[in-house]
Amino acid sequence: MRLHRLEVEGFGPFRARQTVDFDAFADDGIFLIAGRTGAGKSSILDAVCFGLYGGVPRYDGGEKRLRSDHSEPDDPSEVVVEFSTPSGRYRVTRSPEYLRPARRGGGLTKQAAAVSLEELTDDGWVGRAARAVDVAHELDDILQLSREQFLQVILLAQNRFSEFLLAGSRDRQALLRRLFGTERFEDVQARFDERRRHAEQGLGARLATVSARLDEAERLVVDADLGRDGGDDEGGIASEVQGAGTTTADRLAELERAQARAAYRAERRAADRLEAEKRFEVADAALAAAREDQRAQKERDRARAAMTRLDAEEAAVAAAKAELARARAAEVLRSSIAAATRAAAAADEAAATEERARAAWARLGVETDDLDAWIAERTRESGIWERAVTLEAQASSRATERGTAEAAVVAAERRCEDGQAERAALPGRIAAATLERDDARRLADRIAEWESVRIAAAVRREAAVEAETLQQECTSAERVLAEATSAQAAAQSALADLRQRRIDGMAGELASALVDDHPCPVCGAREHPAPADHGATVSAEDIAAAEVRRDEAARREQQAASTCTTLQVRLAAATARADGRDVETAGAELDAALAAEKEALAAAETARRRDVVLAELREQQDALELRRVQDEAALAAAREQLALVVQRDDDARRAIDEARGSYASVAERTAETTAHLAVARRLRDAEAERARRQQAATEAAAERDAALDASEFSDVTAVVEALRPPAVQAELDERVTTHAVQREKERALLFDLELRTLPEEPIDLAPIEQAALDARAAWTAAVDEATRTAGDAARLTGLIDAAKDEHARTAEDAAAFEVLQALADTIAGRGANTRKMTLETFVLAAELEEIVDAANRRLHDMSEGRYRLQHSDALAARGAASGLGIVVADAFTGQTRPPQSLSGGETFLTSLALALGLAEVVTARAGGIRLDTLFIDEGFGSLDGDTLDVAMRTLDELRQGGRTVGVISHVEAMQEQIPAQLTVRALPNGPSVIEMR
């Protein structure tokens, strides 16, 4: 992977858009990112990481301050990273989430994070994804590195060198796990532990099942009295099989012997049951036969008595049969006689009704020759008068309706007049409200202006307060920096003096070891005419202690310088924001702006209220206009309705006068005519009914006489005497039929019973029933005993078979559990695994060995052959997990030592070698991707001149093969050795800019 271009705007310390062209450093191969502390050198790497992965490592777990604090509310925040891999050239554009001014309503609103991915093709840049999740998936396939791997192999940030070297086994395991993704081995360990627990639980459950089955079987043997001595020895098998030292096999053997005794007992009880069943069947059959004979004997005696009774009833049944025959013959004439009688009575009743109707008509005194014509004429006149009757009855309601219509016209005229007065008053009120609203709007239109003035004044006042405070802090910081600079210079001078004294004392040390006639270890001469004087010497420990003091003084000086620079930058920024105002002036401006803004806000509220009033007045005006139209329409409708009511009233009066005639009212005339019509209609109907009834009576008499002539009866009287009601006829018929059926039935039954040789004396069932009861009781007892013994035998057999099966599987489960337990303990670092090394640790240890081998290839040259890293799997203290230790082999002493014992410069070189080795292995695991761009952000200021030269040679080797290496440092020696530079400079007003050279 190679970085080509970086653009940042509104990100970190960069407000204006800054561009970095990494391709410009391709020829040099190495470039320096320089600048004062706090200027924003590391923010360049933060921008690269944010563009590719959407996050910055040093903000993880805290507030993500990605947007530049120097940006104005409307300024954008954006990072553009352009890079290439073997699969193509790509560009990522990403913006963080931040607050911006709302487009409507004032205030701030959240600007959502955004990201897009583009690919360079022959047709130019083409978009590939625009959602965060889609871009992340695409970049995973393109980069083939996770963020942790990217930070470990490309962005070697501050403190990440020594972090891996000096970490404990647990922390080193966590880092390697993130880089190599070995969490799956921890899952394997968990699954094996789970399988071991399941196997252990299964084995325990099976053993418990075997014991439970044996216990249940032994209780059954005791309860069923299946002991060795047939129950004479109380406790029997329970005391035998549960004695001390009794095994499962012994218990099974004793239970099998009890099983044989149970089977023999069940067989004997089954034979007893069959014998008892046979005896019961014989006794039950004898009882059934005796009961049948007794029933037949009783039925025979009853049939004899019934036949005797039926023979005595023969004469009465014959008389009933004759009576029934004569009644049925008379029943044929019943209908014709009854019809003639009813017709004669109806004719008499119709004649009487006609006489009464004729008398009522005569009392009316009406003279007419044609009654039907008179009825038709009066009916027609009554129909005409009916409408006049209705109109006459509605006279009062018509008067009320006329009065109501007249009142409605008056009310509609009054509403029209009132509406006209209200409409005339509205224009003046609308004009006054409009004038007030316009005056308030002119003040309210300056809200945004006064808000901007107020915000600027508040910023200036806050900056003025901050500038006063920072000025005091800067004075104190400059004093501390001067003291730290002096202390650092003194420590550096003391170290140089000690080194020189150390070199000067080397000759004395060699001279003190010279012996006459023995060769000099330097020149080989056996004579030593002028050996050097061996005075006071300076040891390596003195040099190391001085270096520590020098490094500590340099660290304090660097911290003091960083603090001083930061305070100066903040002071310059605060002074610029205050715009030359002091606290008092800025406060007065802020108060004036607040008052003006408050007045404008009040005017806005007034304008809003006036708008509401105007809207209400215009709505009222529209409503009045609508009401005017409605009132005029209502007046016209009321007048029209009044005219209709008057017309209908006049028409009704004329119709009533015509229908009344000489009577007092139309209703009176109509009532009299209706009464006369009713009498006339009754007379006409009576005449017609009388003629019809007389005709029907004559016809019915003729039909009756013809039926009598054809019958056996002489006259109507004889027929009436022979008639019987239907119920009597049914009773006679049932009596005759029942007698015949019963006689035939009893005769047939008695014939069959007489054929059987039944005794005449009554049969006694008591002895036979008792014998049958005794046989049933014996059979029931035998069945219960056979069922119980068979159930005991079957249950005991089932329990023994189940125990045997479970016992056989127990051995298999135990063997499988032992294998699983040993394997799970080994994987989890328990049991025989004396190193306490888990499977994941074992895999990571192999990776660590490769990392150490890769690191040693550089460390050998960097340490001039003195140091070599070694992977250690020594057992950790207090039983902790082991396998990921790192020790340093010192060729000077021939001993290994912990990494914590190295000096600051040695720790840096060793950590750098280890980090580069780790980068090689990680890239190899990520598919062997090529790393064409590398950044190193580390404190080179802690290195002395010689160590710095070694580090520079290592960095020079890294750029071989076309790789570009970016180094972040403010060390002046590196600025002299690396001509290609990227300088980050903080402007006096706060933001930083990037300059390329």
DODO-85918 format. One record per residue (C-alpha): x, z, y. Coordinates in steps of 0.02 Angstrom, whole numbers, plus 32768, in hexadecimal, padded with zeros to 4 digits. Layout:
N
XZY...
***
This chain:
997
800080008000803F7FD380AF7FFA800B81577FF57F8281DC7F997FC482737F49806382B57ED48073834A7E94811B838A7E1D814184197DCC81E684467E23823983B17E8F82D683B67EFD82D484537EDE821984717E5481F184EC7E78813B85197E8D80BB848D7F3C80C184417F82803C83CB8010804D834C80577FAD82FE80B07FE7825F80E57F34823881577F3B82D081C57FB9827181CE7F5181D2827C7F0A81FA82C67FB6821F827280038186827480B081D6822D80ED827A8220819482D2818081E1831581C3824D83A2817C82B4842E81728363846F811D83EA840A806283E0841B8062832E845D800882ED83C2808A82A88349802F82EA82B07F8A82AB82F57FC481FA82CB7FC8822A82137F22828582287ED781E3826B7F18817F81D67ED081FE815B7E2A820881B97E19814A81BD7E36813781037DE281D580BF7D72821881497DC982C181557E65831881987EC0839581257EEA841681AA7E32842481DC7DF58443812B7D9084E481247D8784F581E17D3E84A2827B7D5983E682737D9883C783257DB3830C830F7D6B82CE83B57DE282DA84467DC0836A84BD7DF982F7854A7D6E8279852C7CE0826985A77C2E8277855F7C1881BA855E7CC5819385177CC8815284647D2A81A183D37D70812683547E00810C82DA7E2F805F82967EAA805282037EE67FA881C87F437FA381217F677F33808C7F767F467FD07F977EC37F4A7EDB7EA27F4A7ED47E6E80027ED77EA680B77E537F1F80F77E1A7F7881947DBE801E819E7D638053823D7D248107823F7CD5817882C27CBB823582B17C1A829182D97C1482CF838E7B9E82F9841E7B78827984A67AFD827285397A4B824A85067A0A81A28544796181EE856D792F829A85A979DD82DA85D57A478353856F7AB7832A84DB7A8E82DA84357AF182CA83947B4C822483787B4F820982BC7BF081E282607C0B8129823A7C8280C481CD7C9A800E819B7D117FB081287D497EFC81467DB57E8380E47E217DF8812C7DF47D4F80E07E177C9A810D7D7D7CA0817C7DB57D3E81D77D7E7DF381C47CE87E0581517C877EA9813D7C857EF8808F7C2B7F9D80AB7BDA7FFD813B7B9A809E80EA7C0B813580D07BE8813F80157C0380837FFC7CA4808380607CE481177FFB7CC280BC7F567D17801D7F957DB1807C7FD37DC080D87F2C7DD2802F7ED57E467FE97F5B7EBC807D7F787EB980C57EC67EEF816C7F127E8982077F347EA182607FDA7F0D82E67F897F7B82607F397F8381FF7FDC7FBD829B803A803F82C07FB4808A82127FA6807081BD8050804E824280D580CD82CA80AD808A8344812E80D783E3817080EE847380F280C08403805E817883F38027819C84AA800A80E884D07FD6810184797F2E81B384B97F13819185707F3B80E2857D7EF380BC85EF7E61808185AB7DB97FC985C37DE77FD7856B7E91804584E27E497FC584C77DBE7F3984B77E3E7F9B84337EA07FCB83D07E057F1783D87DC67EDA83887E677F5F83017E5F7F5182D37DA77E9982FD7D897EB583697CEF7E1483CC7D007DD883737C637E5583D87BFB7E0984787C3D7D6184337C057DAB84127B597DE684C77B537D3A85047B867CE684977B037D5A84D97A7A7D37858C7AB17C7E85677AAC7C8E851C79FD7CF085B579C47C69862A7A087BE285C479B37C4185C5790F7C5D8681791B7BA6869F79417B72862C78B37BE4868578367BA58730786D7AF186F478637B0C86AF77B27B5F875177767AD087B577C17A548741776B7AA8875B76C27AA5881876D879EF8815771379BA87AD767C7A148825760479CA88BE7659791B8875764E793388477597797188F6756D78DB894475C6786A88D2756178BD890974BD78A189C074EA77ED89A4752577C2893E7489781489BE7413788A893B73C9791D89B273B0798989B7731579278A4672C7787C8A0172F878678A7C738678948B1D732979348B2E738F78F58B41744379608ADF74BD799E8A70742D79E989D1746E79F48A0875247A6F8A9174F77AD18A1E74837AE8898374F07B0589DF75937B8C8A5475567C348A5F75A87C9A89BF75947C08895775547C23889D75787BA5881475987BCA87CB74EC7BA6887374987B01888374F67AD187D274C57AF887F3740C7A8E8890740779FF883674617A0587A773E379EC882673557957886E73B3791987BA73C9791887A2730B78B3884372F47838880873797822875F732377FF87B572797780882B72CA772887997320771B873A727B76CC87D17222765087ED72AD761C873572AA75F2874171F0758A87DE7210752A8782729874FD86F1722374BA8768719D745187C8721B740D8725726273D086EE71B573758794719873248788724472E686D672267291870A7181723987A071D27204873B726971B986B271FA715387347197710F877F723870DD86D4727A707E86AA71D77020874F71D96FEE8739728F6FAE8689726B6F4286C871D86EFB875272456ECD86D772CE6E7A866072516E1786F072066DD2872172B26DA9866C72DE6D498654723A6CDA86ED725A6CB786B4730C6C86860372D26C09864A72546BB386B172DB6BAD861D73526B5785AB72D46AD1862F72B56AAE863E73706AA58580738A6A26856A72FB69B285EB734D69B2858673F2697484E073A668B984EF73DB68DF851B7491695B848C749E68D8840E745E6859844674E568DD8435756C690683867530684C834F7542683C839C75F068DA834176276896829875EB67EE82A8764B684B82E276EA68BD824A76E3682381D476D367D08225776C6874821C77CE6862815E77D067C0816C7839680081F378B06844817E793567AB810B79466730819E7952679C81F679D467AF81567A3A66F181387A4166D381EC7A78675681E47B036714813B7B45665F817C7B54669982177BB4670481AD7C2B667081387C52660181CD7C81668982147CF366A1816C7D4C65E4815D7D7065E1820B7DBF667981E37E2D662581437E6D658881A37EA265EF82237F06665181977F6065B2813A7F8F656481D97FDA660181F7804665FD814380896543815380B5656981EF811D65DE8189818E654E811981C865B7807A81C765527FD981B365AA7F4C8154657B7EC880D566307EA8809766907F4A807567337EF1804B67307E8C80EE670F7F2A815267A47F84810068187EF0812467E77EE781DD67FC7FA381FB68A57FA181A168E77F17821368B07F7582B169028018827369A87FBD825F69A17F8383156977803183546A06808682F36A8D804C83716A21808984026A12813483AC6AD0813F83A06AE7810E84586A62818C848C6ABD8218842E6B6381E884826B2281F285356B7F8296855D6C24825A85136C1981BA85796C00822086166C99828A85EB6D0081EE85C56CCE81A3866E6D05824086CA6DAA8246866B6DD1819086966DAF81B1874F6E22824C874D6EAC81E786F66EA8816687826EB981EF88066F4C824287A76FA9819C87936F998178884E6FE0822688747078820C87FF70A28168885570A381BC88FF7113824D88C2719281D7887371A18173891371D1821189737259824288F472A6819388F372B4819589B0731E823789AF73A08204892A741381888989744A820D8A05747A8288897C74DD8201891E753E81D189BC7570828689DE75AC82A5892B760F8201892B766C823489CB769C82DD898076D6828B88DE7745820B8937779B8292899F77C282F889027803825F88A578828238892D78CE82E5891178BF82DD885279198235884879BC8290887379B6830387DA7A38829F87797AA5829688157A9E835288317AB5837387777B56830C87787B8E836888157B66840F87C37BC283E387217C5A83A687817C58844487EC7C4984B287517CDC845786FF7D44846B879D7D1B852587AD7D41854486F37DE384E187047E13854287A27DFA85E987467E5C85A786B17EE9856687227F00861387717F0D866386C47F8085DC867E7FF585E887138017869D86E9802B8676863080A585E786578113865B86BC811E86D6862C813A864B85AC81C885FE8610821D86A88616820B86BB8559824E8609853D82E8862C85A6830C86C7854082F1866D849A836085DB84D083ED865384FA83D886AD845483DA860983F4847685CD844C84CD86728425849A8668836D84D985B38362858085E383B185948677833A8571860782A585F0858582DE8672860D82F7865386528248866085A581FA8705858582528748862E821A870E8607816A87708563816B880785B781B68805863D8131880085C2809F88BF85AC80A288D98668809C88668676800688C885EE7FAA8970863B7FDB893E86E57F97892886977EEC89D4863E7EE88A5186797E658B0886467E5E8B3385C07DDD8A7A85987DCB8A3984F47E1689D584F77EB8891E84C47E98892984567F3589D483FE7F308A16842D7E828ABD84737EC28B0685077E668B5E854A7F018AFE85997F8F8B7585AD80228AF585D380AB8A4E8612806A89C5862980EB899A86D5812A88FD871F80D788A88782815F87F387B081768782872C812286D186F4813E866586EC809F85DB86708072855F86FE8082859687178138857B865F815984CE86648105849C86FE816984D386A9820A8471860D81DC83D7867881C183EF86C7826C840D861D82BA837085D5826583078669829A83458658834F8323859D834A827485BD8306825086398391829785C18413822C853483CB819185A283CC81B485D8848081D0852384B6813284EC845F80D0857884B181188551855C80F48496854A804584B785108022852A85A2806C84AE861D8003842185D77F69848E85DF7F9584C486927FAB840E86C87F0783DF86777EAC847386C67EF6844C87717EC0839687617E1183C9872E7E06844487C27E2B83B188387E89841D88B67E0184A388C67E24855A88BC7DAA85D188667D4D860089057D35854D89427D01851088967C8485A088867C348578892E7C2284C188FE7BD484F488587B55856688AE7B2284DC89287B0F845F889B7AA684D988367A3184F888CA7A1D843D88EA79FE841A8833797D84A7882B7922845F88C2792183B1887378DF83F887CF78548452882C782983AF88847822835787DC77A783D8879E773F83C2883D7740830588267709831C87727677838B87A77644830F88307649828287AF75D382E78742755E830487D67562824A8806753E8218875474AB828F87507469824C87F87478819787BE742381C2871C739A82178782738A817B87F0737B810B875672FC8182870B7293818187AC729580C487B0725F80BE86FC71D8813F8721719A80D587B4717E80418741712B80B186C270BB810587457081805D878E705B801E86DF6FFD80BF86B96F9580AD875B6F657FFB872F6F36802F867E6ECE80C286BF6E6C805287366E4D7FD386AC6E13805C86366D98809F86BB6D4A7FF386CF6D327FE486136CE2809186076C65806986946C367FC386436C17801485986BAB809E85E66B3C802086416B247FB685A46AF38051853F6A6D808585C06A187FDA85B86A167FDA84F769C7808984F2693C805B856D690C7FC2850769068022845E68A480BC849E6807806084D0677880D884F167C781698490682481F984DF68C481C48487690681418412692881C7838F687181FD83906833814B837868B1812C82ED688081CE829167C781A5829067E480F5824E685A813581C767D481B08188674E8128817C67C780B7811F67E9813F809E672D815680776712809A806967A680857FF4676A81147F8266BD80C17F72670780187F48677E80627EC566F180CC7E73668280347E5A670D7FD47E03673F806A7D95668A80897D5C66757FD47D1F671B7FD97CC066F3807E7C67664680457C2C66927FA97BDD671680117B806693808C7B3B662A7FFE7AF166C17FB17A9966FE805A7A4F664F80817A0466487FD879AD66F77FF2796066C680A2791E6625806478CA66847FD8787067068055782B667D80CB77E86625803D778C66C88015773066EF80CC76FC66AD81457676665C81B276FB65A581A1772F65B481D877E466268227786665F682D77831663782BD777F66DC827B77C266F38311783466D5838A77A3675A8333773567E0832D77BC687283A777B068FA83C7783069A68377780A69F2842377E9696D84497766698783A077156A4383BC770F6A2A846776C369B68423763B6A2E839576146AC4840C760A6A64848375966A3783F7751B6AE583AA751E6B41844F750E6AD98484747A6AFE83E2741C6BB983E574436BD0849C74146B72848773716BDE83F4733E6C7F844B73716C5A84F073196C238496727C6CC8843372706D3384CE72926CD7853872136CEA84B2718F6DAA84B371A16DB6857171A16D48858471076DC1851570A76E4E859A70C06E4E862E70496E4986B870CD6E1E876B709C6D7D87B670D86DCF885B710A6E32886171B26EF1884271A36F6888D671D870048896723E705A893C726670D2894571CD7104888E71E17125889E729D71938939728471FC88DD72017214884B727A724888C2730772CA891672997313886E7265731D8833731D737788D3735473F788BF72C97413880872F67425882F73B274A688B6739075088840731D750687B673A17544882D742A75D1886E73BD760587BE73867602877F743A76698813747876EE880473F276FA874774077709875B74C4779187DE74B177F1876D743A77DF86D474AB780D8736754878A4878574F378DC86DA74B578CA868F7563792D871C75B479B98710753379C38652754279C6865C76017A4E86E275FC7AB6867775857AA685DD75F37AD4863C76927B64869376387BA885EA75FE7BA285A576AF7BF8864176F57CA0860F76AB7C96856276FC7C6585AB77A57CF2862C779C7D7485A5777A7D31853878087D2D85CF787E7DE385FA78597E19854878817DB2854279227DEF85EE79587EA685C0793F7E8F851A799B7E2C85687A2B7EAD85F57A3F7F3B85787A417EE685097AC37EBA85A17B2F7F6885F17B247F3586817AB17F6186BE7A047FF8866779B88017860B7A5C80A086837A9380C4861F7B31801086397B6A800F85827B9C7F6385307BA37F44847A7B757F3484497C2C7FD584A57C55802C844D7BC37FF683A37C07802883D17CB980D084137C7880F583657C3480C9831C7CDE8136839F7D3381CA83707CC581BC82BC7D0081AC82F67DB5824883627DA382A982D17D548276825E7DE382A582E37E64835083037E168381824C7E2C8380826B7EE883AE83227EEC845382FF7E93848F82937F24843C82FC7FAB8490839D7F6E853583457F40851B836F7E8A8504842A7EA3844A84427E8383D984057DFB832184347DDF82E8846C7D33823A847E7CEC8221852D7CA381A285607C2181E086147C19815E86987BF7811B86DB7C9B811E87947CC3809088097C918046878C7C17801887087C9B800986517C6980AC85F07C6780E8853D7C5980F385007D0F818D855A7D4F821985087DB382CA854E7DC18365850C7E18840584F47DB2849F85167E1E853884B67DDF85AB85277E45857685C47DE7853685787D45849A85E37D5683E485BE7D808391860C7E1582E186107E5D82B985927EE8829786237F608352864A7F60838285A57FB483AF85A0806B8341854980EC83A284A580E783B284A9802A82F984CD801982D184378087833F83BF8023830084007F7D824B83FA7FB6826383497FF882AC830F7F53821F83647EF3819B83187F6581E4826A7F4F81EC82827E93813882BE7E94810782237EF9815981B07E7880FE82007DE6805682067E3E8060814D7E6E809081227DBC7FF781807D7C7F8A81277DFD7FAD807E7DAE805F80637DEB802780367E9B80AE80097F1880C9807B7FAF8108800F803F80E6809080C7811C814780C3810F81D28145817382748145813C82FF81BA81B4839181A2821F8407820882C783AB821082F78421829D832884A6821D83B7843981D6846C8442820984CD83A4822D850F8388817C846783A8812A8413833881A8848B82AC817A845E82C280C383A582BC80EE83C1821E8155841B81C980C5838781F38054830C81AE80D28379811280E2836D80F9802582AE8108802D829E806B809882F27FFE801782827F797FCA82207F57806A81D68007807D81B48049812D81D4810381488190816381DC81E1820B82068196828C827C821782F682D6824E832B838383068346834E837682EC83CA83F582BB8343836F825B82E6833A8206838783ED81C8839A83FA818A82E6834E813582DC833C80B18365828A807B8335821C8100837F81658128839E815C81A6842D80C48212844B80C0824E84FF804482C685508008828F85FD8000830C868B7F41830D86867F3C833C85CC7F2382A485597FB3825784F77FED81A384EA80548148846680EB80DE849A8148806B84218200803F842B
***
